[in-house]
Amino acid sequence: MDPSRPEQVPPAAPAGTGAGGSPPSAIPNPAVRRLSLYLRQLESFKKKDRRTISSKQLGESLGLTDAQVRKDFAYFGQFGHPGIGYRVDDLITQVKRILGTDKIWNVLLVGFGNLGRALAAYRGFEQKGFRLAAIFDADGGKVGKKHGPFTVQSLDDLAATIAKQNIRLGIIAVPADAAQDVADQLVAAGIRGLLNFAPTSITVPPDVALNAVDLAVQLEQLSFQVSLAYINKAS
């Protein structure tokens, strides 16, 4: 960073609010999603022994402007230091606090087919603050089977397991026609955040967070972008 052009930082905002004290509900979803990208990039910088980073450097590493980076962070408070920019360790700590990953979350998985098995085998969750705590399936042929440290449980055990292990997050990896019923059971049992891998839309109450991952839709978006690139070249 050029020391003759110190990082400009806005006034501090109270912790837990957006810029100027705006409530969390006023923070745009894209800004929240970009926090995860910032965190991943900051952790990469830390591995390279970078101690400070400017908004320009962070933005360029993600294809964003420095103004966008500063605007996103300003929703959550003041993290920069005039003449220095951002201290990488400090900013990682603050972003984890905002995202809630400064603690370990117990997560359950419903659906132990091919996708469910792949998700259960993924070791990256715990590195990000998420611990798989239980696996469930409606198929009696799978219930009771061992998978590493887990025994696949029946959906009848949902409520008791959620309460016993204080689970608040759930992953749905079931066929489309079963997804809504599973979501309803999870919400009724106390789950407050759902990650839906089923290839269908589901509905949840307003106080339950929902994110969807549809791999086919993502591939459709890629095919559109590639096709558009070919069209532009041809024209």
C-alpha positions in Angstrom: 0.0 0.0 0.0 1.2 3.5 -0.9 2.0 5.2 2.5 1.4 8.6 0.9 -2.2 7.6 0.3 -3.4 6.4 3.7 -6.5 4.2 3.9 -9.6 6.3 4.4 -11.9 4.8 7.0 -15.4 6.0 8.0 -16.4 6.7 11.7 -17.0 3.7 13.9 -20.4 2.2 14.1 -21.7 0.6 17.3 -21.1 -3.2 17.4 -23.9 -5.3 16.2 -25.4 -2.6 13.9 -24.8 -1.4 10.4 -23.3 2.0 9.5 -24.9 4.8 11.4 -26.6 2.3 13.7 -28.8 0.7 11.1 -30.4 -2.7 12.1 -29.1 -6.0 10.7 -32.2 -6.3 8.6 -31.1 -3.3 6.6 -27.8 -4.9 5.6 -28.0 -6.2 1.9 -27.7 -9.9 1.5 -24.9 -9.5 -1.1 -22.8 -7.7 1.4 -23.3 -10.6 3.9 -22.4 -13.1 1.2 -19.2 -11.2 0.3 -18.1 -11.4 4.0 -17.5 -15.1 3.4 -15.4 -14.3 0.4 -13.4 -11.7 2.3 -12.8 -14.2 5.1 -11.5 -16.9 2.8 -9.2 -14.4 1.1 -8.0 -13.0 4.4 -7.2 -16.5 5.6 -5.2 -17.0 2.4 -3.3 -13.8 3.1 -2.6 -14.9 6.6 -1.1 -18.2 5.3 1.3 -16.1 3.3 2.3 -14.1 6.4 0.6 -10.9 5.3 0.0 -8.8 8.4 -1.9 -5.9 6.9 -4.0 -5.4 3.8 -5.6 -2.4 2.1 -9.2 -2.3 0.8 -7.7 -1.9 -2.7 -5.6 -5.1 -2.3 -8.4 -7.1 -0.8 -10.9 -5.9 -3.5 -8.5 -6.6 -6.4 -8.0 -10.2 -5.1 -11.7 -10.7 -5.5 -12.5 -8.6 -8.5 -14.1 -5.9 -6.4 -13.4 -2.2 -6.0 -11.9 -0.8 -2.9 -15.0 1.4 -2.4 -17.2 -1.8 -2.4 -14.9 -3.4 0.3 -15.1 -0.3 2.5 -18.9 0.0 2.0 -19.4 -3.7 2.9 -17.4 -3.5 6.1 -19.0 -0.1 7.1 -22.3 -1.9 7.5 -20.8 -3.8 10.5 -18.6 -1.2 12.1 -15.1 0.2 11.9 -12.2 -2.2 11.2 -9.6 -0.1 9.4 -6.7 1.9 10.7 -5.6 5.2 9.0 -2.3 4.8 7.2 -2.3 1.0 7.7 -5.5 -0.4 6.2 -6.7 -3.6 7.9 -4.7 -5.8 10.2 -5.3 -9.3 8.8 -5.5 -11.1 12.1 -7.9 -8.6 13.6 -10.1 -8.5 10.6 -10.4 -12.3 10.5 -11.5 -12.3 14.1 -14.1 -9.5 13.5 -15.5 -11.2 10.3 -15.8 -14.5 12.1 -17.6 -12.8 14.9 -20.1 -11.2 12.5 -20.7 -14.5 10.7 -21.1 -16.3 13.9 -18.2 -18.7 13.2 -16.1 -17.6 16.1 -17.8 -20.6 17.8 -18.6 -24.2 16.8 -22.1 -24.9 15.5 -23.5 -28.4 15.7 -25.1 -29.3 12.3 -27.3 -32.3 11.3 -27.7 -33.9 7.9 -30.9 -35.5 6.6 -30.4 -37.7 3.7 -27.7 -40.4 3.4 -27.7 -41.1 -0.3 -24.8 -40.3 -2.6 -24.8 -36.6 -2.0 -25.4 -37.1 1.8 -22.4 -39.4 1.9 -20.2 -36.9 0.1 -21.3 -34.1 2.5 -20.7 -36.3 5.5 -17.2 -37.2 4.3 -16.2 -33.5 3.8 -13.6 -32.4 6.3 -13.8 -28.7 5.6 -16.9 -27.9 7.7 -15.2 -28.1 11.0 -12.4 -25.8 9.9 -15.0 -23.2 9.3 -16.8 -23.7 12.6 -19.3 -26.3 11.8 -19.4 -29.8 13.4 -21.5 -32.6 11.9 -23.3 -33.9 14.9 -25.9 -36.4 13.6 -27.1 -38.1 10.4 -30.7 -39.0 9.6 -32.5 -40.9 6.9 -36.1 -42.1 6.2 -34.9 -45.4 4.6 -35.1 -48.2 7.1 -32.4 -50.0 5.3 -29.9 -47.2 6.1 -31.1 -46.5 9.7 -28.7 -48.1 12.2 -25.8 -48.4 9.8 -22.5 -47.0 10.9 -20.6 -44.2 9.0 -17.4 -43.3 10.8 -18.3 -42.1 14.2 -22.0 -41.8 13.3 -24.9 -44.2 13.4 -27.6 -43.2 10.8 -30.7 -42.3 12.8 -34.4 -42.4 12.1 -36.3 -39.2 11.6 -38.3 -40.2 14.6 -35.2 -39.3 16.7 -35.0 -35.7 15.3 -36.5 -33.8 18.2 -34.7 -35.6 20.9 -31.3 -35.4 19.2 -31.7 -31.7 18.3 -32.5 -30.9 21.9 -29.8 -33.1 23.4 -27.0 -31.8 21.2 -28.2 -28.2 20.9 -28.4 -28.3 17.1 -29.6 -25.2 15.3 -28.5 -25.8 11.7 -29.6 -28.5 9.3 -28.6 -29.8 5.9 -31.2 -31.3 3.6 -30.0 -33.8 1.0 -33.1 -35.7 0.2 -35.1 -36.2 -3.0 -37.2 -33.2 -4.1 -40.5 -34.8 -3.2 -39.4 -35.3 0.4 -37.7 -31.9 1.0 -40.6 -29.8 2.2 -41.8 -32.5 4.7 -38.2 -32.8 6.0 -37.9 -29.1 6.3 -41.2 -28.9 8.3 -40.0 -31.6 10.7 -36.7 -29.9 11.2 -38.3 -26.5 11.9 -40.8 -28.1 14.3 -38.0 -29.8 16.1 -36.1 -26.5 16.7 -33.8 -26.0 13.7 -33.4 -22.3 12.8 -31.2 -22.5 9.8 -31.4 -24.8 6.7 -29.1 -25.5 3.8 -31.2 -27.1 1.1 -29.5 -29.3 -1.5 -32.7 -30.8 -2.7 -33.5 -29.7 -6.3 -36.7 -28.0 -5.4 -37.9 -24.8 -3.6 -39.1 -25.1 0.0 -40.8 -22.6 2.3 -40.0 -21.9 5.9 -41.3 -19.5 8.6 -39.9 -15.9 8.6 -37.7 -16.6 11.6 -35.9 -19.5 10.0 -32.9 -18.8 7.7 -32.8 -20.7 4.4 -30.1 -21.1 1.8 -30.4 -23.3 -1.3 -27.7 -25.0 -3.3 -29.0 -26.4 -6.6 -26.1 -27.8 -8.6 -28.1 -28.1 -11.8 -29.1 -24.4 -11.6 -25.4 -23.5 -11.1 -24.4 -25.4 -14.2 -27.2 -23.7 -16.1 -25.8 -20.3 -15.1 -22.3 -21.4 -16.2 -23.7 -22.7 -19.6 -25.4 -19.3 -20.1 -22.2 -17.4 -19.4 -20.2 -19.6 -21.7 -22.8 -19.5 -24.5 -23.0 -15.7 -24.2 -19.2 -15.4 -24.5 -19.3 -17.4 -27.7 -22.2 -15.3 -29.0 -20.3 -12.1 -28.3 -17.2 -13.4 -30.0 -19.2 -14.4 -33.1 -20.8 -11.0 -33.3 
